[in-house]
Amino acid sequence: MSSRILRAMLMESLYLSAFIMGLLGSTHCAGMCGGIVSALSIGIDPQQRNQRITLYLLAYNGGRILSYMVAGALIATLGSALSTIGEGMVIRQIFTLLSALLMILLGLYLSGWWPAAILKIERGGAIIWHRIEPIARRWIPIRSSLQAWGAGLLWGWLPCGLVYTALLWSLSAESTLQGALIMGSFGLGTLPALFGLGLFSSQLSNHLQQQWVRATAGIMVASFGIFQIFTLL
């Protein structure tokens, strides 16, 4: 099997892995972004809620996923630059190992067995968020689809260990575009939960926060990280 085919298979697996991690990590999304998504309907006339909420949710999540893709592109560019320092494949394997270890920690966090597993990582991202948050809050309450898109673009930078895990995968991307696509795949994985939170906010949020749901998702995410480590052996 040629190296080109192997690289293509690796990237396809990264896209799928990023999507699945976003999907399974939805319990974290419910806690981190549930309140923001629910706030999208605050400024809507109750009589027009059913007509506008879907447009607002599409716009908000579109902006949020775009912010992930921008971050993925930036991180992939950084990864490409770092890989020129030494053996490129070795550097990318190190990045993959780091993301797998972080995924295991994320699984322990999601399950509730080690709540502090990724909190320090999220605090590191708070340095950037501290500057963005005052601007982001000005976009709420939402009164138009354009405003919802802008809010998503800004709130997408909210410190989140789940996002940071996916960003580590972007470090192993071979190009800026691939890094953006990895984060786009991750964002699509989070879409069902966050879209559902906007439509059925209280019911879905309560369901996702149940311990058995969190434990199941945590075990699956941690298992996926362990699998990633075995692929490097």
N, C-alpha and C positions, 0 to 999 in steps of 0.2 A: 504494500500500500504506500503510495507516494506521500511525501511530507505535506504537499498541498492539500490532499484529501484529509489527512489527519488534522491539519489546522482548521479546515472547514468544519469537520466533525466537532472539534473542540469548541469553536465559536457557537455552533448550533446548540451544543449542550449548555453553554453559558447563557444563551438567550432563554432556553427552557428553564434552566435552574433559577435564573433571576425572576422569571414569571411565577414559578412555583413558590419561591420564597416570598414574593409579594402577596400571593394568594394565601399561603399558610400564616403569614405574619399579620393577617388582618385583625387579629385580636389586639395587637399592639396599636394598629391604626385606629381602632375604636376608642382607645384610651387617649391617644395623642391628638387626633384630628376630629373626633366625634363632635366635640363642642363647636368647632369652627364650621364644620359642614352643617350642623343643625342651625347655626346662626344665619345661614344663607337665606332662610325663609322669613327672618325677622322683619325685613323691610317690605315684604310683599303684602299687598291687599289680600285679606283672607279669601275674597271672592275670585281672585285671580291666581291663587296659589297653585292649583293643579296645572294651570297653563304655563306658568313661568318657572316653577321649581325645576322641571326637567332641563330647561335651557340653562338655568343658572348652574345646575350640577354639571352639565356637560362642559360649560365654559370654565368653571372652577377647576374641575379635574383636568381639563385640557391644559390650563396654565400650570397646574401643579406638575403634571407629567413632563411638560416642556422644561420646567426648572430642573427636574431630575436629569433630563437629557443634556442640558447645558452643563450641569455639574459632571456628568459622565464624560462628556467630551473634554472638559478641562482636565479631569483626572487621568483619562486615557493619554492625553498629550503629555502629561507629566510622567506617566509610566513609560511611554516611548522614549522620553529623554533619559530617564534613569536606566533603561535597559541598554543604552549605548555605553554605559560605564564599564560593564563587564560582559559576561555571557548572557545574551538576551533571554534564552530559554530558562536558564537558572534563575534569573531575576523574576521572570513571570511565574515560575514554580513557587518561589518564595511568596509572591503576592497571593497566589492561589491558596497556599498553606495558611497564610494569615487570615484570609477571608473564611476559610473552613473553620479555623479555631474561633473566629469571631462568631460564626454561625452557631457553633456549639454553645457558646456563651449566650447568644441570643435565644436559643432554644431553652436554656435553663431559666432565662429571664421571663420568656413568654409563659412557661409552665408555672411560674411562681415559686420554683424551688430555690432560686438564687436571685431575688429581686434586684440586688445591687450589681449584677453581672456586667451590665453595659451602661450603667448610669454615669460612670466617670467619663466614658467615651462621649456620651451625650452632652455632658457638661463642657467638654472641650469645644463642641460645636456652638455652644451658647455664646462664645466670644463674638462670632459673626452675627448670630441671631440677635444679640443685644443691640446691634446697630440697625437691623432690618425691622424688628418688631414695631417700633413706633410708627414707621411708615405703613406697615402692613395693617395696623389697627385702624388706620384712617379709611380703609376700604370697606369697613363693616359699620352699619348694615349695608347689604348689597341692594342696589336699586336698578341695575341693568346687567345684561349679559357681559358687556365689556368690563364692567366693574368686577364681576365675578371672575372673569379671566385674569384680570390684574391681581386680584386677591390670591388666586391660586398660584400665580407666578411668584408672588412674594412669600406666601405661607408654605410653599414647597421647600423653603430653606430652613424650616423648623428643625431644630436638633433632634435627630432620630437615629437610634442605633441600627434599626432595620435598614434605613437608607444607607448608612455608613458601611454596612456589611456588603450591600450591593455595589457601592462605590469601589470597594477594594477589588471586586471582580473587574471593574472597569480599568484598573491598573494593569491587568493582564491583557487588555485588548491590543490588537496590532495596529489600530488606527484610531483617529479621533472619531470617525463615523461609527466604528464598532463600539466604542465606549458609550456613545450616545444611544445606540440601539440596545445595548445591555440595560441601561437605565430606563429606556422606553419600555422594554419588556417587563422590567420590574414594576414600573408604574401601572402598566395594564393589569398586572396581577393584583394590585391593590384596588383596582377600579370597582369590582363587584361590591366589596364591603363598603367603601366610602360612598358609592352611588346609592347603595341600599340604605346607608345611614341617613342620607338626605331625605329619602322617601318614607322610611319607617324608623326614624331616628331612635326613639326610646325602646321599641321592641327589639330591634336588631342589636343595638348597643348592649342591652341587658343580656341577650343571648350570647353574644361574643365574649362577654366578660365572665360567663360561667366557668367555674374551675375546670370542669371536665373538657370543655372546649379549648381552654388555654393549655391544659396539660397535653391534650392530643396534638395540638399545633406545635407546642414546644418540643415534644418528642420527635415529631416528623422533621422539624427544622434541624434539630441536633443530629438526627440520624443522617440527614442529607449532608451535613458538615463532615461527619465521620466517613461517609461514602467518598466525599471529595478527597479526603486525606488518603484513602486507600487507592484512589486513581493515580496518586503521585508515586506510589511504591513500585 
